[in-house]
Amino acid sequence: MLRIAILVLIIAAASVSATMWDRWPGDLDGVRLLQGMVNGTTEPVLNVLNSIGATKGQVTLSAGSVVWLMYVQQRRQAAFLLMVILSAVITTQVLKYVVDRPRPVLPDGLDVLGMASSPSFPSGHATFAMAYFGAIFVLLAGSPQLTGRRRQVALTLLAVLPVLVGAARVAWGVHWPSDVAGGFLVGLLATSVAGAFFHSRHHIVD
């Protein structure tokens, strides 16, 4: 519960800060750094990463994972995953409305490479990526069926993917790094709350 309380306080402080400043110190430098990595080789990868957190990607991954877990008789795990995703998405939309931070306005030499219209803080793509992959991380980390090198590779990939999705949003010029950080915090909060809820009643992992 202490971790949840700390996350709530940090998110509240970050949200207040985002209402006061359109960007934080270091945000512009972060965009410059990541846009400098966009080229013919990295652009297709960035497109895939951006599609993960888009509406179609969210629905496809969420529905597919929940249906699969139900199919293999993992109902508690399916309920846990669904709770994480729904709470993360709802919290993000509420914060976007309350904070109402504008999308980045970039100086000459930097470009907005993607389309975005909703308020900027927190990043919905980053929130979903942290919530979805974080929930899968929790499920696999507690599974006795996944061991050895396969476990290490799977958990490392799940930890890295949200970071890559967030970096792609910054590289696209549609979010500041602080928007992505806010999204990560909301995703972590959703995973922590759902984890505490399920562990207080029954184990998520058999």
Beta strands, then each sheet from edge to edge (+ up, - down):
end
